[in-house]
Amino acid sequence: MKLNDYLDYYTNVFIPVYADTVALLADKPEQLIIEQENSLSHLITYLKDTKDIDNLKKAKGHLQRATLDAYKMTWVELKKKLLIYTQIDKTNISIAFNLPSAEVLNLLTEFDKNIQEARLIEAKNIGKPNIDAINKYQKSVEIGFYLLSNVDNEKYISYTNFNIKSFLNNHIIGFILGITASLIASFILS
């Protein structure tokens, strides 16, 4: 392993997911900061003695752990956001997304499937960040961002507001008619 491998990983793999995570959460998660500090500590030790490749490997290991954690945090947040548009009923999918319903359902399935596969890979490699698991998380996160970028929030809000107003109108009218009928019946019977 060479320093350029570390720098390449940091620049091309870690920084993009870290930026996405911070932007999505509007916060810098403590776990990611700790892993970066650990990585930096090993990197500085390596730079003092460039023959100590072990510290460079440890530095990259901490960076991979941070990458994995960042993808997990991002996925969880994406899942929460997507559930807003998909959990009530399947009708919402055709209303909420500017994509065909079948495509959205397939992407949601793939979104979850990649995470399950990543977790299995991770479970088989406990304690060792695995690039295959990271790639699965990355693919899932990309799908999540793609789905969110195709949400038509205005259409979804007006649909849900219309449904709520329609529900309230129907039930309020029924409630008022029921009270009126009860008052008339009690007046006639008394």
TORDRENSE-407100 format. One record per atom (N, C-alpha, C): chain; atom name; residue number from 0; z, x, y. Coordinates in steps of 0.1 Angstrom, whole numbers, padded with zeros to 4 digits. Layout:
residues N
  cadena  atomo  num     c3     c1     c2
       A     CA  NUM      Z      X      Y
...
END
This chain:
residues 190
  cadena  atomo  num     c3     c1     c2
       A      N    0   0000   0008  -0012
       A     CA    0   0000   0000   0000
       A      C    0   0000   0009   0013
       A      N    1  -0008   0004   0023
       A     CA    1  -0009   0012   0035
       A      C    1  -0004   0003   0047
       A      N    2  -0001   0009   0058
       A     CA    2   0004   0002   0070
       A      C    2  -0007  -0008   0074
       A      N    3  -0019  -0005   0073
       A     CA    3  -0030  -0014   0077
       A      C    3  -0029  -0027   0069
       A      N    4  -0025  -0026   0056
       A     CA    4  -0024  -0038   0048
       A      C    4  -0013  -0047   0054
       A      N    5  -0002  -0041   0058
       A     CA    5   0009  -0049   0064
       A      C    5   0004  -0055   0077
       A      N    6  -0002  -0047   0085
       A     CA    6  -0007  -0052   0098
       A      C    6  -0017  -0063   0097
       A      N    7  -0026  -0061   0087
       A     CA    7  -0036  -0072   0084
       A      C    7  -0030  -0085   0080
       A      N    8  -0020  -0084   0071
       A     CA    8  -0013  -0096   0066
       A      C    8  -0006  -0102   0078
       A      N    9   0001  -0094   0086
       A     CA    9   0008  -0100   0097
       A      C    9  -0001  -0107   0107
       A      N   10  -0012  -0101   0110
       A     CA   10  -0021  -0106   0120
       A      C   10  -0029  -0118   0115
       A      N   11  -0034  -0117   0103
       A     CA   11  -0044  -0127   0098
       A      C   11  -0037  -0138   0089
       A      N   12  -0025  -0136   0084
       A     CA   12  -0019  -0146   0075
       A      C   12  -0007  -0152   0081
       A      N   13   0003  -0143   0085
       A     CA   13   0016  -0148   0090
       A      C   13   0015  -0154   0104
       A      N   14   0009  -0147   0113
       A     CA   14   0009  -0152   0127
       A      C   14   0002  -0166   0128
       A      N   15  -0009  -0169   0122
       A     CA   15  -0014  -0183   0123
       A      C   15  -0005  -0194   0118
       A      N   16   0001  -0192   0106
       A     CA   16   0010  -0202   0101
       A      C   16   0023  -0203   0110
       A      N   17   0028  -0191   0114
       A     CA   17   0040  -0191   0122
       A      C   17   0037  -0199   0135
       A      N   18   0026  -0197   0142
       A     CA   18   0022  -0204   0154
       A      C   18   0021  -0219   0151
       A      N   19   0015  -0223   0140
       A     CA   19   0014  -0237   0137
       A      C   19   0028  -0243   0135
       A      N   20   0036  -0236   0128
       A     CA   20   0050  -0241   0125
       A      C   20   0058  -0243   0138
       A      N   21   0058  -0233   0146
       A     CA   21   0065  -0234   0159
       A      C   21   0060  -0245   0168
       A      N   22   0046  -0246   0168
       A     CA   22   0040  -0257   0176
       A      C   22   0044  -0270   0171
       A      N   23   0043  -0272   0158
       A     CA   23   0046  -0285   0151
       A      C   23   0060  -0289   0153
       A      N   24   0069  -0279   0151
       A     CA   24   0084  -0282   0151
       A      C   24   0089  -0282   0165
       A      N   25   0082  -0275   0174
       A     CA   25   0086  -0273   0188
       A      C   25   0100  -0265   0188
       A      N   26   0100  -0256   0178
       A     CA   26   0112  -0248   0176
       A      C   26   0109  -0236   0168
       A      N   27   0117  -0225   0169
       A     CA   27   0115  -0213   0160
       A      C   27   0126  -0214   0150
       A      N   28   0122  -0218   0137
       A     CA   28   0132  -0219   0127
       A      C   28   0140  -0206   0124
       A      N   29   0153  -0207   0123
       A     CA   29   0161  -0195   0121
       A      C   29   0157  -0187   0109
       A      N   30   0154  -0194   0098
       A     CA   30   0150  -0186   0086
       A      C   30   0138  -0177   0088
       A      N   31   0129  -0182   0096
       A     CA   31   0117  -0174   0099
       A      C   31   0120  -0162   0107
       A      N   32   0129  -0164   0117
       A     CA   32   0134  -0153   0125
       A      C   32   0141  -0142   0117
       A      N   33   0150  -0147   0108
       A     CA   33   0157  -0137   0099
       A      C   33   0147  -0129   0091
       A      N   34   0138  -0136   0085
       A     CA   34   0128  -0128   0076
       A      C   34   0120  -0118   0085
       A      N   35   0116  -0122   0097
       A     CA   35   0109  -0113   0106
       A      C   35   0118  -0101   0109
       A      N   36   0131  -0103   0112
       A     CA   36   0140  -0092   0115
       A      C   36   0141  -0083   0103
       A      N   37   0142  -0089   0091
       A     CA   37   0143  -0081   0079
       A      C   37   0131  -0072   0077
       A      N   38   0119  -0079   0079
       A     CA   38   0106  -0072   0078
       A      C   38   0106  -0060   0088
       A      N   39   0109  -0063   0100
       A     CA   39   0109  -0053   0111
       A      C   39   0118  -0041   0107
       A      N   40   0130  -0044   0102
       A     CA   40   0139  -0034   0098
       A      C   40   0133  -0024   0088
       A      N   41   0127  -0030   0078
       A     CA   41   0121  -0022   0067
       A      C   41   0109  -0014   0073
       A      N   42   0101  -0021   0082
       A     CA   42   0090  -0014   0088
       A      C   42   0094  -0002   0096
       A      N   43   0104  -0003   0104
       A     CA   43   0109   0008   0112
       A      C   43   0114   0019   0103
       A      N   44   0121   0016   0093
       A     CA   44   0126   0026   0083
       A      C   44   0114   0033   0077
       A      N   45   0104   0026   0074
       A     CA   45   0091   0032   0068
       A      C   45   0085   0041   0079
       A      N   46   0084   0037   0091
       A     CA   46   0078   0045   0102
       A      C   46   0085   0058   0105
       A      N   47   0098   0058   0102
       A     CA   47   0106   0070   0104
       A      C   47   0103   0080   0093
       A      N   48   0099   0075   0081
       A     CA   48   0096   0083   0069
       A      C   48   0084   0077   0062
       A      N   49   0072   0080   0066
       A     CA   49   0060   0073   0060
       A      C   49   0058   0076   0045
       A      N   50   0066   0085   0040
       A     CA   50   0065   0087   0025
       A      C   50   0073   0076   0018
       A      N   51   0081   0069   0025
       A     CA   51   0089   0058   0019
       A      C   51   0081   0045   0018
       A      N   52   0072   0045   0009
       A     CA   52   0063   0033   0007
       A      C   52   0071   0021   0003
       A      N   53   0083   0023  -0004
       A     CA   53   0091   0012  -0009
       A      C   53   0095   0003   0003
       A      N   54   0099   0009   0014
       A     CA   54   0103   0001   0026
       A      C   54   0091  -0007   0032
       A      N   55   0079  -0001   0031
       A     CA   55   0067  -0009   0036
       A      C   55   0065  -0021   0027
       A      N   56   0066  -0019   0014
       A     CA   56   0065  -0030   0004
       A      C   56   0075  -0041   0007
       A      N   57   0088  -0036   0010
       A     CA   57   0099  -0046   0013
       A      C   57   0096  -0053   0026
       A      N   58   0090  -0046   0036
       A     CA   58   0087  -0053   0048
       A      C   58   0076  -0064   0046
       A      N   59   0066  -0061   0038
       A     CA   59   0056  -0071   0035
       A      C   59   0062  -0082   0027
       A      N   60   0071  -0079   0018
       A     CA   60   0077  -0089   0010
       A      C   60   0085  -0099   0019
       A      N   61   0092  -0094   0029
       A     CA   61   0099  -0103   0038
       A      C   61   0089  -0112   0046
       A      N   62   0078  -0106   0050
       A     CA   62   0068  -0113   0057
       A      C   62   0061  -0124   0048
       A      N   63   0059  -0121   0035
       A     CA   63   0054  -0131   0026
       A      C   63   0064  -0142   0025
       A      N   64   0077  -0139   0024
       A     CA   64   0087  -0149   0023
       A      C   64   0087  -0158   0035
       A      N   65   0086  -0152   0047
       A     CA   65   0085  -0159   0059
       A      C   65   0072  -0168   0059
       A      N   66   0061  -0163   0054
       A     CA   66   0049  -0171   0054
       A      C   66   0051  -0183   0045
       A      N   67   0057  -0181   0033
       A     CA   67   0059  -0192   0024
       A      C   67   0068  -0202   0030
       A      N   68   0079  -0198   0037
       A     CA   68   0088  -0207   0043
       A      C   68   0081  -0215   0055
       A      N   69   0073  -0208   0062
       A     CA   69   0066  -0214   0073
       A      C   69   0057  -0225   0068
       A      N   70   0049  -0222   0057
       A     CA   70   0041  -0232   0051
       A      C   70   0049  -0244   0046
       A      N   71   0060  -0242   0040
       A     CA   71   0068  -0253   0035
       A      C   71   0073  -0262   0047
       A      N   72   0078  -0255   0057
       A     CA   72   0083  -0263   0069
       A      C   72   0072  -0271   0075
       A      N   73   0060  -0265   0076
       A     CA   73   0049  -0272   0082
       A      C   73   0045  -0283   0074
       A      N   74   0044  -0281   0060
       A     CA   74   0040  -0292   0051
       A      C   74   0050  -0304   0052
       A      N   75   0063  -0301   0053
       A     CA   75   0073  -0312   0054
       A      C   75   0071  -0320   0066
       A      N   76   0068  -0313   0077
       A     CA   76   0066  -0320   0090
       A      C   76   0053  -0328   0090
       A      N   77   0043  -0322   0084
       A     CA   77   0030  -0330   0083
       A      C   77   0032  -0342   0074
       A      N   78   0039  -0341   0063
       A     CA   78   0042  -0352   0054
       A      C   78   0049  -0363   0062
       A      N   79   0059  -0360   0070
       A     CA   79   0066  -0370   0078
       A      C   79   0056  -0377   0087
       A      N   80   0048  -0369   0094
       A     CA   80   0038  -0375   0103
       A      C   80   0028  -0384   0096
       A      N   81   0023  -0380   0085
       A     CA   81   0013  -0388   0077
       A      C   81   0019  -0400   0071
       A      N   82   0032  -0400   0068
       A     CA   82   0039  -0412   0062
       A      C   82   0039  -0423   0072
       A      N   83   0040  -0420   0085
       A     CA   83   0040  -0430   0095
       A      C   83   0027  -0439   0094
       A      N   84   0016  -0433   0090
       A     CA   84   0004  -0440   0089
       A      C   84   0000  -0445   0075
       A      N   85   0007  -0441   0065
       A     CA   85   0003  -0444   0052
       A      C   85   0014  -0452   0043
       A      N   86   0026  -0452   0048
       A     CA   86   0037  -0458   0039
       A      C   86   0038  -0473   0039
       A      N   87   0034  -0480   0050
       A     CA   87   0036  -0494   0051
       A      C   87   0027  -0501   0041
       A      N   88   0014  -0500   0042
       A     CA   88   0005  -0506   0032
       A      C   88  -0008  -0499   0033
       A      N   89  -0017  -0501   0023
       A     CA   89  -0029  -0494   0023
       A      C   89  -0039  -0498   0033
       A      N   90  -0037  -0510   0039
       A     CA   90  -0045  -0515   0050
       A      C   90  -0045  -0506   0062
       A      N   91  -0033  -0500   0064
       A     CA   91  -0031  -0491   0075
       A      C   91  -0040  -0479   0074
       A      N   92  -0043  -0475   0062
       A     CA   92  -0052  -0463   0061
       A      C   92  -0065  -0465   0067
       A      N   93  -0071  -0477   0065
       A     CA   93  -0084  -0479   0071
       A      C   93  -0083  -0481   0086
       A      N   94  -0072  -0486   0090
       A     CA   94  -0070  -0488   0105
       A      C   94  -0066  -0474   0112
       A      N   95  -0057  -0467   0106
       A     CA   95  -0052  -0455   0112
       A      C   95  -0061  -0443   0112
       A      N   96  -0070  -0441   0103
       A     CA   96  -0078  -0429   0102
       A      C   96  -0093  -0432   0105
       A      N   97  -0099  -0423   0111
       A     CA   97  -0113  -0423   0114
       A      C   97  -0121  -0417   0102
       A      N   98  -0117  -0420   0090
       A     CA   98  -0123  -0415   0078
       A      C   98  -0124  -0427   0068
       A      N   99  -0133  -0427   0059
       A     CA   99  -0133  -0437   0049
       A      C   99  -0120  -0437   0041
       A      N  100  -0115  -0449   0038
       A     CA  100  -0102  -0450   0031
       A      C  100  -0102  -0442   0018
       A      N  101  -0113  -0442   0010
       A     CA  101  -0113  -0435  -0002
       A      C  101  -0111  -0420   0000
       A      N  102  -0117  -0415   0011
       A     CA  102  -0116  -0400   0014
       A      C  102  -0102  -0397   0018
       A      N  103  -0096  -0406   0026
       A     CA  103  -0082  -0404   0030
       A      C  103  -0073  -0404   0018
       A      N  104  -0074  -0413   0009
       A     CA  104  -0066  -0414  -0003
       A      C  104  -0068  -0401  -0012
       A      N  105  -0080  -0397  -0013
       A     CA  105  -0083  -0385  -0021
       A      C  105  -0076  -0373  -0015
       A      N  106  -0077  -0372  -0001
       A     CA  106  -0071  -0360   0006
       A      C  106  -0056  -0361   0005
       A      N  107  -0050  -0373   0006
       A     CA  107  -0036  -0374   0004
       A      C  107  -0031  -0370  -0010
       A      N  108  -0039  -0373  -0020
       A     CA  108  -0036  -0369  -0033
       A      C  108  -0037  -0354  -0035
       A      N  109  -0047  -0348  -0029
       A     CA  109  -0049  -0334  -0029
       A      C  109  -0038  -0327  -0021
       A      N  110  -0034  -0333  -0010
       A     CA  110  -0023  -0328  -0002
       A      C  110  -0010  -0326  -0010
       A      N  111  -0007  -0336  -0018
       A     CA  111   0005  -0336  -0026
       A      C  111   0003  -0327  -0039
       A      N  112  -0008  -0328  -0044
       A     CA  112  -0011  -0320  -0057
       A      C  112  -0010  -0305  -0054
       A      N  113  -0015  -0300  -0043
       A     CA  113  -0015  -0286  -0040
       A      C  113   0000  -0281  -0039
       A      N  114   0008  -0290  -0033
       A     CA  114   0022  -0286  -0032
       A      C  114   0029  -0286  -0045
       A      N  115   0026  -0295  -0054
       A     CA  115   0032  -0295  -0067
       A      C  115   0028  -0282  -0075
       A      N  116   0015  -0279  -0074
       A     CA  116   0010  -0267  -0080
       A      C  116   0017  -0254  -0074
       A      N  117   0018  -0254  -0061
       A     CA  117   0024  -0242  -0054
       A      C  117   0039  -0241  -0059
       A      N  118   0046  -0252  -0060
       A     CA  118   0060  -0251  -0065
       A      C  118   0061  -0247  -0079
       A      N  119   0051  -0250  -0088
       A     CA  119   0051  -0246  -0102
       A      C  119   0049  -0230  -0102
       A      N  120   0040  -0226  -0094
       A     CA  120   0037  -0211  -0093
       A      C  120   0049  -0204  -0088
       A      N  121   0056  -0210  -0078
       A     CA  121   0068  -0204  -0072
       A      C  121   0079  -0203  -0082
       A      N  122   0081  -0214  -0090
       A     CA  122   0091  -0215  -0100
       A      C  122   0089  -0204  -0111
       A      N  123   0077  -0201  -0114
       A     CA  123   0074  -0191  -0124
       A      C  123   0076  -0177  -0119
       A      N  124   0077  -0175  -0106
       A     CA  124   0078  -0162  -0100
       A      C  124   0090  -0162  -0090
       A      N  125   0101  -0167  -0095
       A     CA  125   0113  -0167  -0086
       A      C  125   0117  -0153  -0081
       A      N  126   0119  -0153  -0068
       A     CA  126   0123  -0141  -0061
       A      C  126   0112  -0132  -0057
       A      N  127   0099  -0135  -0061
       A     CA  127   0088  -0127  -0058
       A      C  127   0078  -0136  -0051
       A      N  128   0076  -0134  -0038
       A     CA  128   0065  -0142  -0031
       A      C  128   0052  -0140  -0038
       A      N  129   0045  -0151  -0040
       A     CA  129   0033  -0151  -0048
       A      C  129   0021  -0155  -0039
       A      N  130   0011  -0148  -0038
       A     CA  130  -0001  -0151  -0030
       A      C  130  -0008  -0164  -0034
       A      N  131  -0007  -0167  -0047
       A     CA  131  -0013  -0179  -0052
       A      C  131  -0006  -0191  -0047
       A      N  132   0007  -0190  -0047
       A     CA  132   0016  -0201  -0041
       A      C  132   0013  -0203  -0026
       A      N  133   0012  -0192  -0019
       A     CA  133   0010  -0192  -0005
       A      C  133  -0004  -0199  -0002
       A      N  134  -0014  -0195  -0010
       A     CA  134  -0027  -0201  -0009
       A      C  134  -0027  -0216  -0011
       A      N  135  -0020  -0221  -0021
       A     CA  135  -0019  -0235  -0024
       A      C  135  -0012  -0242  -0012
       A      N  136  -0001  -0236  -0007
       A     CA  136   0006  -0242   0005
       A      C  136  -0004  -0243   0017
       A      N  137  -0011  -0232   0019
       A     CA  137  -0021  -0231   0030
       A      C  137  -0031  -0242   0029
       A      N  138  -0037  -0244   0017
       A     CA  138  -0047  -0254   0015
       A      C  138  -0042  -0268   0018
       A      N  139  -0029  -0270   0013
       A     CA  139  -0023  -0283   0016
       A      C  139  -0021  -0286   0031
       A      N  140  -0016  -0276   0037
       A     CA  140  -0013  -0277   0052
       A      C  140  -0027  -0279   0059
       A      N  141  -0037  -0272   0055
       A     CA  141  -0050  -0274   0062
       A      C  141  -0055  -0289   0060
       A      N  142  -0052  -0295   0048
       A     CA  142  -0056  -0309   0046
       A      C  142  -0048  -0318   0055
       A      N  143  -0035  -0315   0056
       A     CA  143  -0026  -0323   0064
       A      C  143  -0030  -0323   0079
       A      N  144  -0034  -0311   0084
       A     CA  144  -0038  -0310   0098
       A      C  144  -0052  -0317   0099
       A      N  145  -0060  -0316   0089
       A     CA  145  -0073  -0323   0090
       A      C  145  -0071  -0338   0091
       A      N  146  -0062  -0343   0082
       A     CA  146  -0059  -0358   0082
       A      C  146  -0054  -0362   0096
       A      N  147  -0044  -0354   0101
       A     CA  147  -0038  -0358   0114
       A      C  147  -0048  -0358   0125
       A      N  148  -0058  -0348   0124
       A     CA  148  -0068  -0348   0135
       A      C  148  -0077  -0360   0134
       A      N  149  -0077  -0367   0123
       A     CA  149  -0086  -0379   0122
       A      C  149  -0078  -0392   0123
       A      N  150  -0066  -0391   0129
       A     CA  150  -0058  -0404   0131
       A      C  150  -0063  -0409   0144
       A      N  151  -0065  -0423   0144
       A     CA  151  -0068  -0430   0157
       A      C  151  -0055  -0437   0161
       A      N  152  -0047  -0430   0168
       A     CA  152  -0034  -0435   0171
       A      C  152  -0034  -0448   0180
       A      N  153  -0043  -0449   0189
       A     CA  153  -0044  -0461   0197
       A      C  153  -0048  -0473   0189
       A      N  154  -0058  -0471   0180
       A     CA  154  -0062  -0483   0172
       A      C  154  -0050  -0487   0163
       A      N  155  -0043  -0477   0157
       A     CA  155  -0032  -0480   0148
       A      C  155  -0021  -0487   0156
       A      N  156  -0017  -0483   0168
       A     CA  156  -0007  -0489   0175
       A      C  156  -0011  -0503   0179
       A      N  157  -0023  -0505   0184
       A     CA  157  -0027  -0519   0187
       A      C  157  -0027  -0528   0175
       A      N  158  -0031  -0523   0163
       A     CA  158  -0031  -0531   0151
       A      C  158  -0017  -0535   0147
       A      N  159  -0007  -0525   0148
       A     CA  159   0006  -0528   0144
       A      C  159   0013  -0537   0154
       A      N  160   0010  -0535   0167
       A     CA  160   0015  -0544   0177
       A      C  160   0010  -0558   0176
       A      N  161  -0003  -0560   0172
       A     CA  161  -0009  -0573   0170
       A      C  161  -0002  -0579   0158
       A      N  162   0000  -0572   0147
       A     CA  162   0007  -0578   0136
       A      C  162   0021  -0582   0139
       A      N  163   0028  -0574   0146
       A     CA  163   0042  -0578   0150
       A      C  163   0042  -0590   0159
       A      N  164   0033  -0591   0169
       A     CA  164   0032  -0603   0177
       A      C  164   0028  -0615   0169
       A      N  165   0019  -0613   0161
       A     CA  165   0014  -0624   0152
       A      C  165   0026  -0629   0143
       A      N  166   0033  -0620   0137
       A     CA  166   0044  -0624   0129
       A      C  166   0055  -0631   0137
       A      N  167   0058  -0626   0149
       A     CA  167   0068  -0632   0157
       A      C  167   0064  -0646   0162
       A      N  168   0051  -0647   0166
       A     CA  168   0046  -0660   0171
       A      C  168   0047  -0670   0160
       A      N  169   0042  -0667   0148
       A     CA  169   0043  -0677   0137
       A      C  169   0057  -0681   0133
       A      N  170   0066  -0671   0133
       A     CA  170   0080  -0675   0129
       A      C  170   0087  -0681   0140
       A      N  171   0085  -0678   0153
       A     CA  171   0092  -0684   0164
       A      C  171   0087  -0699   0165
       A      N  172   0075  -0701   0164
       A     CA  172   0070  -0715   0164
       A      C  172   0076  -0723   0153
       A      N  173   0076  -0717   0141
       A     CA  173   0082  -0724   0130
       A      C  173   0097  -0727   0132
       A      N  174   0104  -0717   0138
       A     CA  174   0118  -0718   0140
       A      C  174   0121  -0729   0151
       A      N  175   0113  -0729   0161
       A     CA  175   0114  -0739   0172
       A      C  175   0111  -0753   0166
       A      N  176   0101  -0755   0158
       A     CA  176   0097  -0768   0152
       A      C  176   0108  -0772   0143
       A      N  177   0114  -0763   0136
       A     CA  177   0125  -0766   0127
       A      C  177   0137  -0772   0134
       A      N  178   0141  -0765   0145
       A     CA  178   0152  -0769   0153
       A      C  178   0149  -0783   0160
       A      N  179   0137  -0784   0165
       A     CA  179   0133  -0797   0171
       A      C  179   0134  -0808   0161
       A      N  180   0129  -0806   0149
       A     CA  180   0129  -0816   0138
       A      C  180   0143  -0819   0134
       A      N  181   0152  -0810   0134
       A     CA  181   0166  -0812   0131
       A      C  181   0173  -0820   0141
       A      N  182   0170  -0817   0154
       A     CA  182   0176  -0825   0165
       A      C  182   0171  -0839   0165
       A      N  183   0159  -0841   0163
       A     CA  183   0153  -0855   0162
       A      C  183   0159  -0863   0150
       A      N  184   0160  -0856   0139
       A     CA  184   0165  -0863   0127
       A      C  184   0180  -0866   0129
       A      N  185   0188  -0857   0135
       A     CA  185   0202  -0860   0137
       A      C  185   0204  -0871   0148
       A      N  186   0195  -0872   0158
       A     CA  186   0196  -0882   0168
       A      C  186   0192  -0896   0162
       A      N  187   0182  -0896   0153
       A     CA  187   0178  -0909   0147
       A      C  187   0189  -0913   0137
       A      N  188   0195  -0904   0129
       A     CA  188   0204  -0908   0119
       A      C  188   0218  -0911   0125
       A      N  189   0221  -0907   0137
       A     CA  189   0234  -0910   0143
       A      C  189   0235  -0923   0150
END
